């Protein structure tokens, strides 16, 4: 089963389902992440230190909307009592994900932070082709990445804030049997829609032990996966929080940041113009510093962005 919201989550582990979409006119974008064993939760990290870490007691739906009218963001952590899941349905608090075999529907009802405001709407991802292959991110295979539907079609309709648009979408999932920071120092990830209904994805990881690891794959409109030789590294400017960013681009081509969507002390989300496989593309890109995430001052700041309602 490609989608399985009831999949077991090991103690100290995690699983998340990630969605992003960009509107056809380039004016809007969003990301949605449903997390069981919320990997960036200071509450889950505290529970692990105390030896009582139940991943299903630390769940959240992260909502981020980007557009010409500004950014909306929420991430409220909830406990086991506010979690319901079956193979095809996942409810976290007042929000819910449903999978009917071809379409992933997210019904969102959240409150933004730090200034409270309503985020209520519906996002549908029509998954034109599903990919059954996942990939190990670390040498031991404790962390895995599954690009479920790299070439989806998104329909977005929100009441609060009021908006309606459609565009290219993407769905993947990550899971692990230990905390992310135990295996990695940092990573850069990106996905880029390409001509012919395909998508190219890059993962560059710096593990705590051993050599750097990388993944470069292209998934066609039928869901078939084809690895390709990763092009040379391409540097990008650091964020205002001094989080390092990097990507890859065909030899002789320059990558540039079109927009920085999220700039936090340990994480950056950006839209990046680059060239892959001879094609100019705009990629959704993220950079993660787990070294920075583990510092005491970052852990102190996190509850202000991630309130808990258990």
FIDO-836854 format. One line per field, with one value per residue: residue number from 1; residue in three letters; x, y, z of N, C-alpha, C in turn. Coordinates in Angstrom, 2 decimals. Layout:
BEGIN
num = NUM ... .
residu = ALA ... .
n.x = X ... .
n.y = Y ... .
n.z = Z ... .
ca.x = X ... .
ca.y = Y ... .
ca.z = Z ... .
c.x = X ... .
c.y = Y ... .
c.z = Z ... .
END
This chain:
BEGIN
num = 1 2 3 4 5 6 7 8 9 10 11 12 13 14 15 16 17 18 19 20 21 22 23 24 25 26 27 28 29 30 31 32 33 34 35 36 37 38 39 40 41 42 43 44 45 46 47 48 49 50 51 52 53 54 55 56 57 58 59 60 61 62 63 64 65 66 67 68 69 70 71 72 73 74 75 76 77 78 79 80 81 82 83 84 85 86 87 88 89 90 91 92 93 94 95 96 97 98 99 100 101 102 103 104 105 106 107 108 109 110 111 112 113 114 115 116 117 118 119 120 121 122 123 124 125 126 127 128 129 130 131 132 133 134 135 136 137 138 139 140 141 142 143 144 145 146 147 148 149 150 151 152 153 154 155 156 157 158 159 160 161 162 163 164 165 166 167 168 169 170 171 172 173 174 175 176 177 178 179 180 181 182 183 184 185 186 187 188 189 190 191 192 193 194 195 196 197 198 199 200 201 202 203 204 205 206 207 208 209 210 211 212 213 214 215 216 217 218 219 220 221 222 223 224 225 226 227 228 229 230 231 232 233 234 235 236 237 238 239 240 241 242 243 244 245 246 247 248 249 250 251 252 253 254 255 256 257 258 259 260 261 262 263 264 265 266 267 268 269 270 271 272 273 274 275 276 277 278 279 280 281 282 283 284 285 286 287 288 289 290 291 292 293 294 295 296 297 298 299 300 301 302 303 304 305 306 307 308 309 310 .
residu = UNK UNK UNK UNK UNK UNK UNK UNK UNK UNK UNK UNK UNK UNK UNK UNK UNK UNK UNK UNK UNK UNK UNK UNK UNK UNK UNK UNK UNK UNK UNK UNK UNK UNK UNK UNK UNK UNK UNK UNK UNK UNK UNK UNK UNK UNK UNK UNK UNK UNK UNK UNK UNK UNK UNK UNK UNK UNK UNK UNK UNK UNK UNK UNK UNK UNK UNK UNK UNK UNK UNK UNK UNK UNK UNK UNK UNK UNK UNK UNK UNK UNK UNK UNK UNK UNK UNK UNK UNK UNK UNK UNK UNK UNK UNK UNK UNK UNK UNK UNK UNK UNK UNK UNK UNK UNK UNK UNK UNK UNK UNK UNK UNK UNK UNK UNK UNK UNK UNK UNK UNK UNK UNK UNK UNK UNK UNK UNK UNK UNK UNK UNK UNK UNK UNK UNK UNK UNK UNK UNK UNK UNK UNK UNK UNK UNK UNK UNK UNK UNK UNK UNK UNK UNK UNK UNK UNK UNK UNK UNK UNK UNK UNK UNK UNK UNK UNK UNK UNK UNK UNK UNK UNK UNK UNK UNK UNK UNK UNK UNK UNK UNK UNK UNK UNK UNK UNK UNK UNK UNK UNK UNK UNK UNK UNK UNK UNK UNK UNK UNK UNK UNK UNK UNK UNK UNK UNK UNK UNK UNK UNK UNK UNK UNK UNK UNK UNK UNK UNK UNK UNK UNK UNK UNK UNK UNK UNK UNK UNK UNK UNK UNK UNK UNK UNK UNK UNK UNK UNK UNK UNK UNK UNK UNK UNK UNK UNK UNK UNK UNK UNK UNK UNK UNK UNK UNK UNK UNK UNK UNK UNK UNK UNK UNK UNK UNK UNK UNK UNK UNK UNK UNK UNK UNK UNK UNK UNK UNK UNK UNK UNK UNK UNK UNK UNK UNK UNK UNK UNK UNK UNK UNK UNK UNK UNK UNK UNK UNK UNK UNK UNK UNK UNK UNK UNK UNK UNK UNK UNK UNK .
n.x = 0.85 0.70 -0.01 -0.37 -1.68 -1.88 0.44 2.88 4.71 7.90 9.20 10.70 10.87 9.60 7.20 6.33 4.10 4.40 3.43 3.65 2.93 2.74 1.30 -0.14 0.16 2.29 1.95 1.28 2.03 2.33 2.98 2.38 2.57 2.07 2.73 3.74 5.14 6.64 9.30 10.71 9.90 10.13 8.96 8.71 11.42 12.15 10.66 11.94 14.43 13.68 12.97 10.40 9.11 6.56 5.75 3.24 2.04 2.88 2.08 1.39 0.02 1.57 1.14 1.72 1.30 1.91 1.97 0.90 -0.33 1.03 2.35 1.11 1.11 1.17 1.55 0.56 1.07 -0.26 -1.77 -2.01 -4.72 -6.03 -5.66 -6.57 -6.50 -6.60 -5.86 -6.38 -7.14 -6.38 -6.56 -5.70 -6.23 -8.45 -8.08 -7.79 -6.71 -7.41 -7.30 -8.28 -7.47 -6.83 -6.80 -5.53 -6.89 -6.89 -8.26 -8.30 -8.10 -6.95 -5.12 -3.23 0.15 2.66 0.68 -2.69 -4.79 -7.30 -6.89 -8.36 -9.46 -9.39 -7.39 -6.68 -4.95 -4.46 -3.32 -1.52 0.16 1.56 4.45 6.18 8.62 10.98 13.72 16.80 18.12 20.28 23.27 22.68 20.01 18.02 16.56 14.24 13.10 10.29 9.20 6.10 4.05 5.21 4.32 1.82 -1.45 -2.67 -5.44 -6.62 -8.52 -9.44 -11.19 -10.41 -7.31 -9.15 -8.93 -8.32 -6.92 -4.97 -2.44 0.85 1.67 3.07 3.86 5.30 6.88 8.53 10.27 11.47 13.46 14.71 15.73 16.13 18.42 20.25 21.40 22.15 23.96 23.27 21.18 20.34 17.55 15.56 12.89 11.80 9.46 9.24 9.41 6.97 5.59 7.15 9.33 12.17 14.33 16.46 18.65 20.92 23.02 24.62 26.03 26.36 28.38 30.76 30.87 29.59 26.28 24.17 21.23 19.82 17.14 14.76 11.34 8.95 5.88 4.39 5.08 7.41 10.74 13.88 17.21 19.73 22.91 24.16 24.39 27.08 27.85 26.20 26.56 24.62 23.43 23.75 21.14 19.42 19.57 21.89 21.94 23.30 22.98 22.65 22.72 22.32 23.47 23.47 26.63 28.45 26.25 24.42 22.93 20.23 18.60 15.24 13.19 12.99 11.20 10.87 12.74 14.50 16.11 17.25 16.39 15.57 13.38 13.04 12.55 14.12 15.92 17.33 19.32 18.66 19.41 19.62 17.50 15.88 14.66 12.37 12.71 11.32 12.88 14.79 16.78 18.41 19.70 20.77 22.60 22.45 19.77 19.87 20.92 20.84 19.66 18.07 16.24 14.96 13.56 11.70 9.05 7.51 6.83 5.71 3.20 1.73 -1.12 -2.32 .
n.y = -1.19 2.12 4.62 4.79 5.63 4.44 3.21 1.65 3.54 3.70 3.72 6.74 7.40 8.57 9.67 11.40 13.15 15.00 17.85 19.96 22.83 24.90 27.72 28.05 30.59 31.58 33.15 32.17 29.81 26.80 24.79 21.76 19.74 16.76 15.43 12.69 11.95 14.41 15.83 18.18 19.05 20.61 19.54 16.81 16.20 16.70 14.72 12.46 12.69 12.16 9.56 8.72 8.72 8.78 8.63 9.12 10.80 13.23 15.07 16.88 19.27 21.06 24.11 26.22 29.08 30.96 34.03 36.84 38.46 38.06 35.94 33.03 30.99 28.04 25.74 23.61 21.53 18.38 15.96 12.35 11.85 13.48 12.39 10.45 7.62 5.68 3.34 4.92 7.39 10.26 12.05 14.93 16.70 19.30 19.06 17.15 14.40 12.62 9.75 8.49 6.66 7.82 10.55 12.85 14.44 17.28 18.67 21.57 23.16 25.33 27.39 30.27 31.31 33.73 35.62 35.18 33.77 32.57 29.60 28.08 25.72 23.81 21.43 19.70 17.02 15.67 12.73 11.80 9.71 7.10 6.44 3.59 3.16 3.59 5.31 4.88 7.15 7.21 5.32 3.07 2.65 3.57 5.82 6.88 7.91 8.63 9.44 9.93 10.92 12.59 14.16 15.61 17.17 20.15 21.50 24.29 25.73 28.14 29.40 31.09 32.42 34.07 32.47 31.00 28.69 26.86 24.43 22.99 20.13 18.19 15.23 13.61 11.31 10.88 8.72 7.40 5.54 6.64 9.77 12.54 14.17 12.46 11.10 12.88 15.83 17.92 18.78 19.27 19.58 19.24 19.70 19.65 20.49 19.30 19.40 17.55 16.35 15.23 14.98 16.18 15.28 16.10 15.09 15.94 14.93 15.39 13.24 12.35 10.56 9.15 9.37 12.03 11.76 11.27 11.70 11.52 11.67 11.08 11.19 9.99 10.83 8.57 7.49 6.06 5.53 6.99 7.00 9.59 10.98 13.10 16.58 19.08 20.57 23.61 26.75 28.68 31.76 32.24 32.29 34.99 34.19 32.87 30.25 27.74 27.25 25.09 23.69 21.90 22.14 22.06 21.73 24.72 26.35 28.71 28.72 30.34 32.07 32.52 33.26 33.53 31.63 30.64 31.52 30.54 29.91 27.35 26.24 26.57 27.47 27.70 29.11 28.13 28.93 26.96 24.71 21.56 18.47 19.64 21.41 24.42 25.12 25.77 25.22 23.84 24.18 23.09 23.69 22.28 22.53 20.49 20.57 23.22 23.13 21.56 23.21 24.93 27.50 27.62 25.57 26.77 28.83 27.55 26.78 29.11 29.22 26.79 25.95 23.84 21.82 19.69 .
n.z = 0.00 -1.00 0.19 3.65 6.41 8.85 9.47 11.58 14.02 15.21 18.59 19.63 17.00 13.79 11.35 8.42 6.19 3.32 1.47 -1.31 -3.37 -6.28 -7.76 -11.06 -12.13 -10.75 -8.50 -6.03 -3.41 -1.45 1.48 3.19 6.01 7.56 10.61 12.54 15.52 15.82 14.30 14.79 17.21 20.35 22.59 22.12 21.93 24.58 25.88 24.88 26.12 28.71 28.57 27.88 25.35 23.34 20.08 18.93 20.65 20.00 17.66 14.62 12.28 9.95 8.41 5.71 3.91 1.02 -0.71 -2.75 -0.92 1.40 4.05 5.66 8.53 10.50 13.23 15.30 17.98 18.95 21.17 21.74 22.21 20.44 18.00 15.24 13.17 10.22 7.60 5.35 6.25 8.17 11.08 12.76 15.47 14.60 11.87 8.79 6.74 3.77 1.71 -1.35 -3.19 -5.61 -5.16 -2.84 -0.15 1.81 4.58 6.21 9.31 11.25 13.62 13.23 14.10 15.19 15.80 16.38 13.91 11.65 9.76 7.28 5.02 1.92 0.30 -2.59 -3.96 -6.96 -7.86 -10.39 -11.09 -9.20 -7.28 -6.28 -5.10 -2.49 -0.76 0.94 3.24 4.92 5.71 7.25 6.79 8.47 8.11 5.78 2.54 0.56 -2.46 -3.20 -4.98 -7.31 -9.40 -9.17 -9.39 -8.14 -6.39 -4.81 -2.28 -0.11 2.71 4.77 4.80 2.15 -0.85 -4.06 -6.19 -8.66 -9.53 -10.04 -8.15 -5.40 -3.58 -0.83 1.50 4.60 6.85 9.97 12.35 14.48 16.06 13.80 14.15 15.21 13.14 11.09 10.11 8.41 5.56 2.07 0.01 -2.94 -5.30 -8.65 -11.07 -14.44 -18.07 -19.98 -17.94 -15.93 -13.00 -11.27 -8.62 -5.91 -3.35 -0.91 1.58 4.73 6.76 10.29 10.66 8.46 4.80 2.66 1.32 -1.52 -3.58 -6.75 -8.76 -11.36 -11.98 -14.12 -15.94 -15.68 -13.30 -13.17 -12.04 -12.56 -11.93 -12.12 -13.08 -10.69 -11.18 -11.01 -7.75 -6.74 -5.43 -3.12 -1.73 1.83 4.33 6.10 8.73 8.60 7.72 5.81 2.30 -0.49 -3.80 -6.89 -10.27 -13.84 -15.50 -15.87 -15.56 -13.62 -10.45 -8.76 -6.07 -6.20 -4.45 -0.91 1.17 3.78 6.58 9.10 12.31 11.93 9.59 6.15 3.54 0.09 -3.21 -6.09 -8.97 -11.45 -13.51 -14.80 -16.23 -18.72 -18.81 -17.97 -14.79 -12.06 -8.74 -5.74 -2.66 0.14 3.02 5.75 8.97 11.28 13.27 14.17 14.98 17.30 19.26 22.44 22.53 20.23 20.78 22.91 21.67 20.03 21.12 20.86 18.23 17.83 19.38 21.92 22.23 24.05 .
ca.x = 0.00 1.57 -0.42 -0.82 -1.61 -1.86 1.73 3.46 5.81 8.69 9.54 11.74 10.89 8.74 6.79 5.58 3.64 4.71 2.79 3.86 2.29 2.97 0.21 0.26 0.55 3.46 1.62 0.99 2.64 2.01 3.49 1.62 3.29 1.42 3.82 3.55 6.49 7.05 10.76 11.27 9.17 10.90 8.27 9.10 12.83 12.19 10.16 12.99 15.46 13.13 12.73 8.97 8.78 5.54 5.64 1.86 1.64 3.52 1.63 1.08 -0.11 2.22 0.52 2.41 0.74 2.71 1.31 1.09 -0.86 1.85 2.55 0.34 1.87 0.71 2.04 0.13 1.29 -1.39 -1.48 -2.60 -6.17 -6.54 -5.20 -7.31 -5.93 -6.79 -4.95 -6.68 -7.59 -5.57 -7.08 -4.89 -7.04 -9.59 -7.71 -7.90 -6.24 -8.10 -6.79 -9.31 -6.88 -6.30 -6.74 -5.27 -7.65 -6.53 -9.21 -7.45 -8.76 -5.88 -4.93 -1.87 1.00 2.42 -0.57 -3.74 -5.70 -7.85 -6.48 -9.40 -9.61 -9.28 -6.39 -6.79 -3.83 -4.82 -2.03 -1.64 0.89 2.17 5.73 6.23 10.01 11.54 15.18 17.48 18.87 21.50 23.91 22.04 18.63 17.07 15.79 13.87 12.35 9.45 8.46 4.87 3.38 6.01 3.71 0.41 -2.14 -3.22 -6.56 -6.56 -9.65 -9.44 -12.12 -9.60 -7.67 -9.91 -8.12 -8.62 -5.98 -4.53 -1.07 1.59 1.84 4.05 3.61 6.26 6.83 9.78 10.07 12.71 13.37 15.46 15.67 16.91 19.71 21.17 22.02 22.56 24.35 22.53 20.87 19.64 16.61 14.77 12.12 11.53 8.66 9.93 8.56 6.47 4.94 8.08 9.88 13.52 14.51 17.84 18.89 22.34 23.01 25.88 25.77 27.25 29.52 30.89 30.94 28.36 25.42 23.31 20.26 19.32 16.21 13.71 10.14 8.18 4.44 3.80 5.55 8.65 11.88 15.15 18.33 20.62 24.15 23.94 25.27 28.00 27.27 26.05 26.40 23.56 23.72 23.17 19.97 19.68 19.95 23.18 21.80 23.92 22.14 23.35 21.94 23.12 23.08 24.28 27.94 28.47 25.01 24.37 21.67 19.97 17.40 14.17 12.49 13.14 9.86 11.04 14.10 14.48 17.47 17.83 15.72 15.20 12.65 13.28 12.31 15.44 16.06 18.54 19.21 18.86 19.20 19.49 16.24 15.76 13.56 12.21 12.59 11.10 14.18 14.92 18.07 18.19 20.88 20.42 23.54 21.83 18.52 20.13 21.46 19.91 18.92 17.02 15.22 14.21 12.70 10.73 7.67 6.79 6.34 5.06 2.49 1.21 -2.47 -2.48 .
ca.y = 0.00 3.29 5.47 4.03 6.52 3.64 2.53 1.79 4.50 3.15 4.61 7.72 7.59 9.57 9.59 12.58 13.26 16.37 18.32 21.34 23.19 26.24 28.06 28.17 31.97 31.94 34.13 31.50 28.52 26.31 23.50 21.14 18.58 16.05 14.78 11.81 12.01 15.67 15.77 19.44 19.43 20.64 18.70 15.43 16.08 16.62 13.41 11.47 12.78 11.58 8.15 8.42 9.34 8.15 9.52 9.47 11.87 14.47 15.12 18.24 19.61 22.33 24.77 27.44 29.65 32.06 34.69 38.29 39.14 37.75 34.56 32.51 29.85 27.47 24.40 23.33 20.13 17.79 14.68 11.11 11.90 14.24 11.70 9.29 7.22 4.40 3.26 5.95 8.65 10.74 13.27 15.54 17.81 19.61 18.90 15.76 13.97 11.45 9.20 7.64 5.83 8.69 11.95 13.15 15.62 17.82 19.65 22.28 24.08 25.60 28.77 30.70 31.89 34.06 36.36 34.22 33.98 31.31 28.99 27.08 25.50 22.45 21.23 18.38 16.62 14.59 12.05 11.23 8.44 6.86 5.75 2.61 2.97 4.54 5.41 5.05 8.41 6.97 4.04 1.98 2.50 3.93 6.97 6.60 8.95 8.03 10.40 9.20 11.45 13.78 14.91 15.76 18.41 20.68 22.45 24.94 26.61 28.54 30.42 32.01 33.60 33.72 32.28 29.82 28.57 25.51 24.41 21.74 19.70 17.15 14.55 12.58 10.89 10.46 8.00 6.99 4.81 7.39 11.20 12.99 14.74 11.38 10.57 13.88 17.20 18.85 18.32 20.10 18.80 20.04 19.00 20.57 19.98 19.41 19.19 16.20 15.81 14.55 15.79 15.82 15.50 16.01 15.04 15.94 14.77 15.32 12.42 12.54 9.68 8.67 10.32 12.63 10.91 12.03 11.02 12.30 10.81 11.69 10.37 10.43 11.01 7.27 7.06 5.28 6.24 6.84 7.76 10.25 11.47 14.42 17.61 19.64 21.45 25.03 27.47 29.67 32.61 31.86 33.07 36.02 33.47 32.24 28.84 27.50 26.65 24.61 22.86 21.41 22.71 21.59 22.38 26.01 27.09 29.31 28.64 31.55 32.04 33.40 33.78 32.80 31.51 30.49 31.79 30.28 29.66 26.06 25.70 27.52 26.99 28.68 28.77 28.26 28.74 26.22 23.92 20.13 17.65 20.51 22.16 25.45 24.76 26.43 24.13 24.04 23.81 23.27 23.46 21.95 22.40 19.81 21.06 24.42 22.74 20.99 24.16 25.27 28.74 27.32 24.81 27.71 29.64 26.78 26.77 30.29 28.93 25.49 25.72 22.48 21.72 18.24 .
ca.z = 0.00 -1.12 1.32 4.82 7.56 10.07 9.57 12.92 14.20 16.32 19.71 19.28 15.56 13.18 9.95 7.99 4.80 2.90 0.25 -1.72 -4.64 -6.81 -8.67 -12.46 -12.44 -9.97 -7.45 -4.76 -3.12 -0.11 1.94 4.27 6.52 8.66 11.32 13.69 16.05 15.19 14.40 15.26 18.42 21.60 23.57 21.80 22.32 26.04 26.25 24.59 27.16 29.93 28.34 27.77 24.08 22.49 18.92 18.63 21.58 19.51 16.27 14.19 10.88 9.64 7.26 5.29 2.69 0.52 -1.82 -2.91 0.26 2.56 4.48 6.79 9.05 11.77 13.58 16.66 18.34 19.66 21.81 21.22 22.30 19.30 16.80 14.75 11.90 9.56 6.46 4.35 6.87 9.29 11.70 13.81 15.94 13.73 10.47 8.37 5.43 3.24 0.47 -1.94 -4.22 -6.67 -4.71 -1.43 0.24 3.12 5.10 7.16 10.24 12.20 14.08 12.95 15.14 16.61 15.91 16.04 12.79 11.19 8.50 7.01 3.59 1.40 -0.74 -3.22 -4.82 -7.87 -8.05 -11.73 -11.10 -7.90 -7.28 -5.19 -4.63 -1.54 -0.78 2.22 3.34 5.69 5.37 7.99 6.37 9.54 7.63 4.39 1.83 -0.45 -3.31 -3.50 -6.17 -7.67 -10.50 -8.84 -9.76 -6.90 -6.37 -3.50 -2.00 1.30 3.19 5.59 4.01 0.96 -2.06 -4.88 -7.29 -9.00 -10.01 -9.95 -6.76 -5.08 -2.31 -0.45 2.89 5.26 8.10 10.59 13.60 15.48 15.77 12.65 14.54 15.56 11.93 10.11 10.46 7.57 4.21 1.09 -0.80 -3.87 -6.34 -9.74 -12.19 -15.73 -19.24 -20.20 -16.75 -15.03 -11.91 -10.85 -7.18 -5.43 -1.90 -0.54 3.03 5.46 7.95 11.43 10.46 7.09 3.69 2.17 0.52 -2.41 -4.42 -7.89 -9.49 -12.16 -12.04 -15.29 -15.70 -15.38 -11.99 -13.26 -11.46 -13.27 -11.35 -13.07 -12.48 -10.11 -11.73 -10.01 -6.72 -7.04 -4.17 -2.97 -0.57 3.11 4.73 7.11 9.94 8.30 7.37 4.51 1.27 -1.67 -4.70 -8.01 -11.55 -14.95 -15.60 -16.54 -15.31 -12.29 -9.72 -7.98 -5.23 -6.67 -3.27 0.35 1.74 5.23 7.06 10.53 12.81 11.55 8.40 5.10 2.37 -0.96 -4.60 -6.70 -10.42 -11.77 -14.73 -14.58 -17.42 -19.87 -18.78 -16.94 -13.91 -10.77 -7.78 -4.31 -2.10 1.58 3.68 7.15 9.80 12.52 14.28 14.74 15.63 18.61 20.24 23.51 22.26 19.26 21.49 23.74 20.81 19.26 21.58 20.42 16.88 17.85 20.63 22.15 22.76 24.27 .
c.x = 0.89 1.27 -0.88 -0.63 -1.55 -0.54 2.31 4.62 6.63 8.95 10.76 11.78 9.88 8.27 6.09 5.18 3.71 4.02 3.32 3.19 2.65 1.90 0.75 0.72 1.75 3.21 1.43 1.79 2.19 2.84 2.63 2.37 2.51 2.46 3.32 4.93 7.16 8.55 11.38 10.59 10.09 10.28 8.63 10.56 12.96 11.72 11.20 14.07 14.99 12.83 11.28 8.41 7.83 5.35 4.22 1.28 2.22 3.26 1.26 0.80 0.49 1.61 1.30 1.84 1.56 1.99 1.54 0.58 -0.07 1.88 1.64 1.00 1.24 1.35 1.73 0.31 0.13 -1.02 -2.24 -4.13 -6.80 -6.09 -6.12 -6.71 -6.36 -5.83 -5.14 -7.14 -6.71 -6.19 -6.15 -5.64 -8.20 -9.30 -7.62 -7.33 -6.98 -7.48 -7.81 -8.78 -6.31 -6.07 -6.48 -5.97 -7.26 -7.55 -8.57 -8.29 -7.78 -5.87 -3.47 -1.17 2.04 1.17 -1.70 -4.59 -6.12 -7.21 -7.46 -9.58 -9.42 -8.25 -6.56 -5.61 -4.28 -3.52 -2.09 -0.91 1.60 3.47 5.81 7.62 10.39 13.05 15.70 18.28 20.19 22.03 23.22 20.59 17.61 16.17 15.51 12.97 11.58 8.73 7.21 4.24 4.11 5.36 2.21 -0.14 -2.89 -4.38 -6.68 -7.76 -9.68 -10.54 -11.39 -8.13 -8.36 -9.00 -8.57 -7.64 -5.65 -3.13 -0.44 1.87 2.78 3.70 4.74 6.07 8.23 9.43 11.42 12.48 14.20 15.34 16.56 18.32 20.71 21.95 22.66 23.02 23.53 22.10 20.29 18.78 15.91 13.99 11.73 10.63 9.37 8.95 8.12 5.85 5.84 8.55 11.26 13.69 15.95 17.84 20.40 22.41 24.43 25.61 26.71 28.50 29.55 30.84 29.57 27.59 24.53 22.38 19.86 18.44 15.23 12.55 9.28 6.69 3.72 4.20 6.81 9.85 13.14 16.23 19.13 21.85 23.93 24.89 26.14 27.27 27.23 25.77 25.24 23.90 23.08 21.98 20.38 20.07 21.25 23.09 22.38 22.93 23.01 22.43 22.87 22.57 23.99 25.57 27.85 27.24 24.97 22.98 21.49 18.67 16.39 13.44 12.83 11.79 9.89 12.50 14.06 15.90 18.09 17.30 15.41 14.43 12.72 12.73 13.59 15.35 17.38 18.35 19.56 18.54 18.92 18.26 16.27 14.51 13.53 11.86 12.14 12.30 14.14 16.34 17.81 19.52 20.47 21.41 22.96 20.56 18.76 20.65 20.39 19.06 17.82 15.90 14.36 13.22 11.53 9.30 6.86 6.21 5.56 4.33 1.94 -0.17 -2.78 -3.81 .
c.y = 1.25 4.29 4.56 4.91 5.75 2.91 2.71 2.79 4.02 4.20 5.45 8.03 8.61 9.07 10.89 12.43 14.73 16.66 19.71 21.57 24.62 26.54 28.25 29.58 32.45 32.88 33.49 30.21 28.09 25.07 23.06 19.90 18.00 15.17 13.93 11.55 13.24 15.90 17.05 19.94 19.48 19.76 17.22 15.20 15.94 15.25 12.31 11.49 12.14 10.09 7.77 8.97 8.48 9.06 9.96 10.47 13.22 14.56 16.55 18.26 20.99 22.87 26.04 27.86 30.86 32.70 36.18 39.05 38.81 36.27 34.24 31.21 29.35 26.11 24.16 21.85 19.64 16.41 13.53 11.17 12.66 13.65 10.53 8.91 5.82 4.39 4.44 7.27 8.97 12.03 13.69 16.77 18.06 19.43 17.42 15.56 12.71 11.06 8.24 6.74 6.61 10.13 12.01 14.46 16.03 18.90 20.29 23.22 24.33 27.07 29.14 31.25 32.77 34.90 35.42 34.67 32.62 30.90 27.86 26.94 24.05 22.43 19.81 18.16 15.43 13.94 11.24 9.90 8.30 6.09 4.83 2.47 4.04 4.41 5.57 6.35 8.22 5.57 2.86 1.75 2.82 5.10 6.78 7.71 8.29 9.13 9.73 9.62 12.72 14.66 15.06 17.08 18.90 21.63 22.98 25.88 26.89 29.56 31.50 31.62 33.19 33.64 31.02 29.81 27.11 25.57 23.04 21.40 18.52 16.55 13.57 12.23 10.53 9.70 7.57 6.32 5.45 8.87 11.57 13.42 13.68 10.89 11.63 15.18 18.21 18.14 19.45 19.17 19.74 19.13 20.04 19.91 20.26 19.16 17.73 15.56 15.04 15.51 15.26 16.18 15.24 15.97 15.01 15.98 14.74 14.52 12.76 11.69 9.24 9.79 10.91 11.63 11.78 11.13 11.99 11.38 11.67 10.70 10.88 10.45 9.70 6.75 6.25 6.13 5.94 7.65 8.45 10.75 12.90 15.43 18.22 20.48 22.89 25.75 28.46 30.54 32.07 32.75 34.15 35.40 32.70 30.73 28.66 26.83 26.20 23.77 22.31 22.01 22.17 22.39 23.66 26.85 27.55 29.12 29.92 31.37 33.03 34.04 32.90 32.80 31.38 30.70 31.68 30.00 28.34 25.52 26.84 26.82 28.09 28.17 29.12 28.02 28.06 25.51 22.47 19.39 18.50 21.39 23.19 25.16 25.70 25.36 24.64 23.43 23.99 22.96 23.31 21.79 21.76 20.12 22.29 24.06 22.26 21.96 24.58 26.49 28.52 26.54 25.71 28.51 28.86 26.81 28.00 30.10 27.64 25.29 24.31 22.56 20.25 17.89 .
c.z = 0.00 -0.02 2.45 6.05 8.88 10.27 10.98 12.92 15.40 17.40 19.34 17.78 15.09 11.82 9.62 6.53 4.42 1.57 -0.05 -3.07 -4.98 -7.84 -10.09 -12.81 -11.62 -8.82 -6.08 -4.65 -1.73 0.19 3.13 4.70 7.70 9.33 12.48 14.27 15.48 15.39 14.95 16.54 19.63 22.67 23.36 22.19 23.84 26.51 25.97 25.66 28.46 29.79 28.22 26.46 23.26 21.28 18.63 19.62 21.16 18.00 15.90 12.70 10.69 8.34 6.96 3.95 2.30 -0.66 -1.82 -1.69 1.53 2.87 5.65 7.23 10.35 11.97 15.05 16.94 19.19 20.17 21.19 21.23 21.14 17.97 16.49 13.41 11.50 8.38 5.51 4.93 8.07 9.80 12.82 14.29 14.99 12.24 10.09 6.97 5.04 1.91 -0.10 -3.05 -5.38 -6.22 -3.22 -1.11 1.65 3.49 6.32 8.00 11.39 12.58 13.90 14.17 14.46 16.83 15.51 14.85 12.27 9.86 8.23 5.50 3.23 0.27 -1.27 -4.15 -5.66 -8.33 -9.35 -11.85 -9.76 -8.08 -6.06 -4.57 -3.61 -1.51 0.64 2.19 4.07 5.36 6.05 7.59 7.44 9.13 6.15 3.84 0.69 -1.24 -3.87 -4.82 -6.60 -8.71 -10.29 -9.39 -8.54 -7.18 -4.95 -3.36 -0.51 1.55 3.97 5.44 2.72 -0.25 -2.77 -6.04 -7.56 -9.56 -9.88 -8.49 -6.64 -3.73 -2.05 1.02 3.36 6.52 8.64 11.91 14.71 15.15 14.59 13.05 14.98 14.33 11.05 10.78 9.69 6.30 3.38 0.24 -1.76 -4.80 -7.37 -10.77 -13.51 -16.87 -19.35 -18.98 -15.82 -13.94 -11.57 -9.39 -6.79 -3.91 -1.69 0.98 3.58 6.73 9.10 11.32 9.00 6.07 3.37 1.32 -0.35 -3.20 -5.52 -8.72 -10.28 -12.23 -13.18 -14.97 -15.43 -14.00 -12.00 -12.84 -12.26 -12.57 -12.47 -12.33 -11.98 -10.74 -10.64 -8.95 -7.18 -5.72 -4.25 -1.77 0.70 3.43 5.73 8.44 9.76 8.18 5.97 3.57 0.11 -2.52 -5.76 -9.30 -12.63 -15.05 -16.41 -16.32 -13.85 -11.70 -8.91 -7.19 -5.79 -5.49 -2.07 1.04 3.25 5.57 8.57 11.01 12.35 10.22 7.44 4.01 1.31 -2.28 -5.36 -8.20 -10.71 -13.11 -14.41 -15.87 -18.66 -19.89 -17.65 -16.11 -12.70 -9.75 -6.42 -3.60 -0.59 2.03 5.17 7.86 11.12 13.63 14.96 15.51 17.06 19.65 21.24 23.16 21.21 19.94 22.37 22.91 20.23 19.80 21.15 19.01 16.82 19.17 20.71 22.78 22.95 24.90 .
END
